[in-house]
Amino acid sequence: MRLAIISDTHIPDRATGIPDWVRERVEAADHVVHAGDFEAPAVVETVRSLAGGNLTAVRGNVDPPGVDLPTVATVELGGVAFVVTHGTGNRVGYEDRVAATVREHGGDVGIAGHTHDHLDTEHDGVRLLNPGSATGADPATETTMLSATVADGDLDVTLHRGER
């Protein structure tokens, strides 16, 4: 199974749209994960449409009440239990917070956003993924996303970079 993992699109306040190269990867994926900060219900619908309805998404700290998504979502894909959260809060303790959420929800891998910096690391026994910002929204220094293949419990993740 092919995954597209994105976050922090921040449309319309910090970006005007999703770059074509990100759209193409999202459309080609079997399942899409968005870790929050869409900024508008219309952006959620755009991403859901690009994903062909195969979307797991959460609210970010700047999403208005009209973005009707949970703060934590779980999904099992290819034998891996993913826990998705935005990661809201101070950068100090970010990895601790996200890993604790993954453990609390019984997951194998945590996917979070918020920092606008990509991350693929193991923290306190939990693999953490952060795709950065799919639009290069400030304070990001570049546009990034992750793609992954997952099958039989094996996860292979790739970072993709584009221009801001």
C-alpha positions as CSV (number, residue, x, y, z in Angstrom):
1,M,0.0,0.0,0.0
2,R,1.3,3.5,-0.9
3,L,0.7,6.3,1.5
4,A,1.0,10.1,1.1
5,I,1.7,11.9,4.4
6,I,1.2,15.7,4.5
7,S,0.5,18.4,7.0
8,D,0.4,22.1,7.6
9,T,-1.1,23.2,4.3
10,H,-2.2,26.6,5.9
11,I,-4.4,27.6,3.0
12,P,-5.4,30.5,2.6
13,D,-3.5,32.4,5.3
14,R,0.1,31.3,4.6
15,A,-0.2,29.6,1.2
16,T,-2.3,29.9,-1.9
17,G,-2.6,26.3,-2.9
18,I,-1.1,22.8,-2.8
19,P,1.9,22.5,-5.2
20,D,1.3,20.3,-8.3
21,W,4.0,17.8,-7.3
22,V,2.4,17.3,-3.9
23,R,-1.1,16.9,-5.5
24,E,0.3,14.3,-7.9
25,R,1.7,12.2,-5.1
26,V,-1.5,12.5,-3.1
27,E,-3.6,11.5,-6.1
28,A,-1.3,8.5,-6.7
29,A,-1.5,7.2,-3.1
30,D,-3.8,4.4,-1.9
31,H,-4.3,6.3,1.3
32,V,-3.5,9.8,2.5
33,V,-2.8,11.1,6.0
34,H,-3.0,14.8,6.8
35,A,-1.7,15.9,10.3
36,G,-3.7,19.1,10.6
37,D,-3.6,22.9,10.0
38,F,-5.7,22.9,6.9
39,E,-7.1,26.4,7.9
40,A,-10.5,26.0,6.1
41,P,-13.2,23.3,5.5
42,A,-12.8,23.8,1.7
43,V,-9.1,22.7,2.0
44,V,-10.2,19.5,3.9
45,E,-12.6,18.8,1.0
46,T,-9.9,19.5,-1.6
47,V,-7.5,17.0,0.1
48,R,-10.3,14.5,0.5
49,S,-11.1,14.7,-3.2
50,L,-7.4,14.4,-4.2
51,A,-7.2,11.3,-1.9
52,G,-10.2,9.7,-3.6
53,G,-11.9,9.7,-0.2
54,N,-9.1,7.5,1.4
55,L,-8.1,10.1,3.9
56,T,-7.2,10.0,7.6
57,A,-7.0,13.5,9.0
58,V,-6.9,15.5,12.2
59,R,-7.5,19.1,13.4
60,G,-4.5,21.4,13.9
61,N,-4.2,24.2,16.3
62,V,-5.2,26.9,13.8
63,D,-8.1,25.0,12.2
64,P,-11.5,26.8,12.8
65,P,-14.5,25.1,14.3
66,G,-15.8,24.4,10.8
67,V,-13.0,21.9,10.3
68,D,-14.9,19.0,11.8
69,L,-12.1,16.5,12.4
70,P,-10.8,14.7,15.5
71,T,-7.7,15.8,17.4
72,V,-6.4,12.2,17.3
73,A,-7.1,9.5,14.7
74,T,-6.0,5.9,14.4
75,V,-5.8,3.8,11.2
76,E,-4.3,0.4,10.5
77,L,-2.7,0.1,7.1
78,G,-0.6,-2.8,5.8
79,G,-0.3,-4.3,9.3
80,V,0.9,-1.0,10.9
81,A,-1.2,0.9,13.5
82,F,-0.7,4.6,12.8
83,V,-1.8,7.3,15.4
84,V,-2.2,10.7,13.8
85,T,-2.2,13.9,15.9
86,H,-1.2,17.5,15.1
87,G,1.4,17.7,17.9
88,T,0.2,21.1,19.2
89,G,2.3,22.8,21.8
90,N,5.8,24.0,22.5
91,R,8.6,22.6,20.5
92,V,10.2,21.6,23.8
93,G,8.7,18.2,24.6
94,Y,7.2,17.8,21.2
95,E,8.6,14.2,20.6
96,D,7.6,13.2,24.2
97,R,4.0,14.4,23.7
98,V,3.6,12.7,20.3
99,A,5.1,9.4,21.5
100,A,2.9,9.5,24.6
101,T,-0.2,9.9,22.4
102,V,0.9,7.0,20.2
103,R,1.3,4.8,23.2
104,E,-2.0,5.9,24.7
105,H,-3.8,4.9,21.6
106,G,-2.0,1.6,21.1
107,G,-0.2,2.6,17.9
108,D,3.1,1.5,16.3
109,V,3.9,4.8,14.4
110,G,3.0,8.4,15.2
111,I,2.3,10.9,12.5
112,A,2.3,14.6,13.6
113,G,2.8,18.0,12.1
114,H,2.9,21.4,13.8
115,T,6.6,22.2,13.6
116,H,6.8,22.5,9.8
117,D,10.1,20.5,10.0
118,H,10.2,17.0,8.6
119,L,11.2,14.2,11.0
120,D,11.6,10.5,10.8
121,T,13.0,9.2,14.1
122,E,12.5,6.8,16.9
123,H,11.7,8.4,20.2
124,D,11.3,6.4,23.4
125,G,10.6,3.2,21.4
126,V,8.1,4.8,19.1
127,R,8.7,5.7,15.4
128,L,7.6,9.3,14.8
129,L,7.0,10.9,11.4
130,N,6.5,14.6,10.6
131,P,6.1,15.5,6.9
132,G,6.8,19.2,7.4
133,S,4.7,21.6,5.4
134,A,3.2,20.5,2.1
135,T,3.0,24.1,1.0
136,G,6.2,25.4,2.6
137,A,4.1,27.6,4.9
138,D,6.1,29.9,7.2
139,P,8.1,29.0,9.3
140,A,9.1,26.2,7.0
141,T,12.2,26.8,4.9
142,E,11.1,24.3,2.2
143,T,8.1,22.4,0.9
144,T,8.1,18.8,2.1
145,M,6.0,15.7,2.4
146,L,6.5,12.0,3.1
147,S,5.5,9.0,1.1
148,A,5.6,5.5,2.4
149,T,5.0,1.9,1.4
150,V,3.6,-0.4,4.0
151,A,3.0,-4.1,3.7
152,D,2.9,-7.0,6.2
153,G,4.0,-4.7,9.0
154,D,7.0,-3.3,7.2
155,L,7.2,0.5,6.6
156,D,9.5,2.2,4.2
157,V,9.4,6.1,4.3
158,T,10.7,8.6,1.7
159,L,11.1,12.3,2.2
160,H,10.2,14.5,-0.8
161,R,11.4,18.1,-1.1
162,G,10.2,20.9,-3.5
163,E,10.7,24.6,-3.9
164,R,9.0,26.9,-1.5
